[in-house]
Amino acid sequence: MDGCTVTDLTVHSKRNCLQFGPEQMEALQRTGVSVLLGVGTNIVKIRSGSFGYGTDTRHNEPVVLLWIYGGRVINQKTNVAVSATWVSLNGYDDALVMEVVEPATLCAFFFDTYLDNSDEELILSVVRI
């Protein structure tokens, strides 16, 4: 790694956490679009679309945030069984592969600081094998 500069960031579970209270979580679940995930292997990908930050649609990003809760899932990337998890999909080649052990809800959403400058959508595909 000659010629590289490495910077390590330590993220602390309390000092660096933006905590959502019950009201924010309920608002997120009302705002997002949701689907019930059945038991088995589920694959989630961005099929088409993107979100932008202004009127120049040539620079939109295919990115979405996922809140998965209410059941038990194992994300293939972490191999840890959890009852709730956050995931981001970044680009058309990114995929979430998870084993749903107990039915869970997937809630997809996007957040922004100014809603009036964009009006795009993206389509997620959820495939259960």
Phi, psi and omega in degrees: 000035177297137177084001180262152172247125181250129175238123178262136175246130176258119180256118183266140185293342178248310184293332185246028183252126171268102187278131174264130175275176180304323181294318179294321180293320177296319178296318178298316182290331175285324184282319182290167174261135189235156175214146176276128179266126178276163180299137180130186178279126180240136178240128181240128179219157170279120180274317180199167176091176182191171177240144182241175181236025180170195184278348180276092185286355177288344184245029177284154181249133170277090183217141179210151178252143182234135173243118183244126189204167171087002178209203180234126181226156175234109176288128183299331182286331181254335181057036180239128178282127182223160177263352176200146180201157175250141177216145170244144171250127186234095179100163184289339181269350181282144180216145171257119176246120182219150174265119177269112182274321175230140182312136182224162178258131173257123179243119182254139182202173178221145174234152185211167179260346182213109187278342187283351184258010178207154180207053182254172175214162172226159183245127175262144171252131176240115183244126175256128182262000000 
